[in-house]
Amino acid sequence: MSLRYEVKRLYLGREYPLGYNYFRPRCHRAFMSQADETDPGKIREGIQRAEYVKKEIEALLVFRYDNFGVDRVR
């Protein structure tokens, strides 16, 4: 994995609305709860679910910054 993607993921957590200290332990717990999974189908489902959650967080951040920009212009 390249450094660019690691940094991007780190910043996604830091920009989480409740903060990095809220985000990190919950994210870690979610990954660790699935650490023993060996079924390839379930692993693929987990990856798809993680991609969905990532897109939702990114959408919330875009919405947050778009609203912030609109409020600053007024």
Sine and cosine of phi, psi and omega as CSV:
sin_phi,cos_phi,sin_psi,cos_psi,sin_omega,cos_omega
0.00,0.00,0.70,-0.72,-0.04,-1.00
-0.98,0.19,0.37,-0.93,-0.01,-1.00
-0.89,0.46,-0.55,0.84,-0.01,-1.00
-0.85,0.53,-0.72,0.69,-0.03,-1.00
-0.94,0.34,-0.59,0.81,0.04,-1.00
-0.89,0.45,-0.69,0.73,0.01,-1.00
-0.91,0.41,-0.66,0.75,0.01,-1.00
-0.87,0.49,-0.68,0.74,0.01,-1.00
-0.91,0.41,-0.63,0.78,0.02,-1.00
-0.88,0.47,-0.70,0.72,0.01,-1.00
-0.93,0.37,-0.53,0.85,0.09,-1.00
-0.86,0.51,-0.66,0.75,0.03,-1.00
-0.93,0.38,-0.62,0.78,-0.03,-1.00
-0.94,0.34,-0.46,0.89,-0.01,-1.00
-1.00,0.00,0.05,1.00,0.02,-1.00
-0.86,0.51,0.67,-0.75,-0.11,-0.99
-0.80,0.60,-0.56,0.83,-0.01,-1.00
-1.00,-0.08,0.06,1.00,0.09,-1.00
0.99,-0.13,0.30,-0.95,-0.05,-1.00
-0.91,0.41,-0.60,0.80,-0.01,-1.00
-0.92,0.39,-0.39,0.92,0.10,-1.00
-0.99,0.12,-0.66,0.75,-0.12,-0.99
-0.95,0.33,-0.74,0.67,-0.17,-0.98
-0.87,0.49,-0.77,0.64,-0.02,-1.00
-0.90,0.44,-0.56,0.83,0.01,-1.00
-0.95,0.32,-0.63,0.78,0.05,-1.00
-0.90,0.43,-0.71,0.71,0.01,-1.00
-0.88,0.48,-0.70,0.72,0.01,-1.00
-0.88,0.47,-0.65,0.76,0.01,-1.00
-0.90,0.44,-0.67,0.75,0.02,-1.00
-0.93,0.37,-0.70,0.72,-0.06,-1.00
-0.92,0.38,-0.48,0.88,0.02,-1.00
-0.93,0.37,-0.33,0.94,0.00,-1.00
-0.95,-0.32,0.15,0.99,-0.11,-0.99
-0.90,0.44,-0.48,0.88,-0.05,-1.00
-1.00,-0.01,0.03,1.00,-0.04,-1.00
-0.93,0.37,0.77,-0.64,0.00,-1.00
-0.86,-0.51,-0.22,0.98,0.00,-1.00
-0.96,0.30,0.88,-0.48,-0.03,-1.00
-0.85,0.53,-0.58,0.82,0.02,-1.00
-0.90,0.43,-0.70,0.71,0.02,-1.00
-0.93,0.36,-0.55,0.84,0.05,-1.00
-0.91,0.41,-0.69,0.73,0.04,-1.00
-0.89,0.47,-0.66,0.75,0.04,-1.00
-0.88,0.47,-0.65,0.76,0.02,-1.00
-0.90,0.43,-0.64,0.77,0.04,-1.00
-0.91,0.42,-0.67,0.74,0.03,-1.00
-0.89,0.46,-0.66,0.75,0.02,-1.00
-0.90,0.43,-0.65,0.76,0.03,-1.00
-0.90,0.43,-0.64,0.77,0.05,-1.00
-0.90,0.45,-0.64,0.77,0.03,-1.00
-0.89,0.46,-0.72,0.69,0.00,-1.00
-0.89,0.45,-0.66,0.75,0.02,-1.00
-0.87,0.50,-0.70,0.72,0.01,-1.00
-0.91,0.42,-0.61,0.80,0.04,-1.00
-0.90,0.43,-0.68,0.73,0.02,-1.00
-0.90,0.43,-0.69,0.73,0.03,-1.00
-0.88,0.48,-0.64,0.76,0.01,-1.00
-0.91,0.42,-0.65,0.76,0.04,-1.00
-0.89,0.45,-0.64,0.77,0.01,-1.00
-0.92,0.39,-0.66,0.75,0.04,-1.00
-0.89,0.45,-0.69,0.72,0.02,-1.00
-0.88,0.48,-0.68,0.73,-0.01,-1.00
-0.88,0.47,-0.74,0.67,-0.02,-1.00
-0.95,0.32,-0.56,0.83,0.05,-1.00
-0.90,0.45,-0.70,0.71,0.02,-1.00
-0.91,0.41,-0.62,0.79,0.02,-1.00
-0.89,0.45,-0.68,0.74,0.02,-1.00
-0.90,0.44,-0.64,0.77,0.01,-1.00
-0.91,0.41,-0.67,0.74,-0.01,-1.00
-0.91,0.41,-0.55,0.83,-0.02,-1.00
-0.95,0.31,-0.49,0.87,-0.03,-1.00
-0.95,0.30,-0.56,0.83,-0.06,-1.00
-0.92,0.38,0.00,0.00,0.00,0.00
